[in-house]
Amino acid sequence: MGDKNAELLLLLVAKKLEDDPGGGSVEVNKAIWWADVAHYRETGRQISRGDHQKLAHGPAPRWLIPVRDKLIADDSLAVREERYFGQRLLRLVPLREPDLSEFTDLELEAIEQAVGEVRRMTSTDASDRTHDEAGWRSVALHETIPMSTAYIPTRQPEPTEEQRRHGLEIARRHGAA
């Protein structure tokens, strides 16, 4: 993702989480990840077009810190430290409006959906949920997460009633049930 587009994506997600009491930098990061994953599943390409790496608390765009720092230096973004349920929260506060015309309708839809997901979770819940993702589990710390892992289901589907019966029958035949 070009710096201009990365800046716009970061500003847009931060803007959408600005009124969320728990909407700090962790939530911004997770929303960007989930928007990229959702858009990749739909179109075969990410919104950010940038790599995500595995960090201890989940995936993170490699470009996030340099772009954040550039926006701060340009007086386009501020970081405000707050307390949320006694925990330190770093809120990214946009100081200018992102240009929505740079995004497609599908990209905006993926971003909106991802922000909606993040709003329903604590930062710990959001981080824990990213640890269920195949991409995060498949690489070592600080390695790039292949976006193609977005196609691997996070959770195994529930077996059908027929599959359960068949499994029980096999278990009985082998003395396991």
C-alpha positions, -999 to +999 in steps of 0.1 A: +000+000+000+013+034-009+020+057+020-009+079+010-034+050+010-020+036+043-024+070+058-060+072+047-068+037+059-053+044+093-071+078+096-104+062+085-103+033+110-092+057+138-120+081+129-146+053+130-134+042+165-130+077+179-163+076+198-158+040+211-147+042+247-124+012+242-114+021+207-076+024+211-046+016+190-051-022+195-086-020+181-075+001+152-048-026+144-073-055+147-099-037+125-073-031+098-064-068+099-100-080+097-108-056+070-078-068+050-088-105+056-124-099+047-116-080+015-090-106+005-116-134+009-140-115-013-116-101-040-082-119-037-065-086-026-061-067+006-072-031+012-038-022+026-018-042+001+009-043+029+023-072+048+011-082+083+034-097+107+029-120+137+033-102+170+027-117+205-008-101+207-019-109+171-013-097+135-001-062+129+006-043+096+043-038+091+036-003+079+015+008+109+041+024+131+060+043+104+027+056+089+014+065+124+046+084+132+045+103+098+008+113+104+018+126+139+047+145+124+024+160+098-002+171+125-027+148+109-030+124+139-025+127+177-021+099+202-039+105+235-033+083+265-065+074+284-076+049+310-103+024+302-114+001+330-081+009+347-060-001+317-038+022+296-054+029+263-037+048+234-063+065+214-054+075+178-072+108+172-075+119+135-068+157+131-080+157+095-107+138+076-098+108+055-107+110+018-133+083+013-132+086-024-099+067-024-118+036-013-141+013-033-176+005-019-164-031-012-134-018+008-156+006+028-180-022+035-151-045+048-138-016+069-172-009+084-178-046+092-144-050+108-149-019+129-183-032+140-167-065+151-140-046+171-166-024+188-182-055+204-149-067+220-123-057+245-088-054+232-079-087+250-109-104+233-099-090+199-062-101+204-073-136+216-096-140+186-068-132+162-048-161+178-075-185+165-067-175+129-047-200+108-024-172+095-013-162+129-008-198+141+011-208+109+042-185+113+068-177+139+070-144+158+078-114+135+073-134+103+050-122+076+016-138+076+006-152+042-027-135+033-037-167+015-043-182+049-074-161+051-091-189+031-084-214+059-114-216+083-108-202+117-131-227+134-139-261+123-175-265+112-199-284+135-205-319+123-239-328+109-261-352+127-253-379+101-215-373+107-220-376+145-240-409+141-213-422+118-185-412+142-203-429+171-208-461+151-171-462+143-162-456+179-186-484+191-170-508+166-136-501+180-147-502+216-143-465+222-179-456+230 
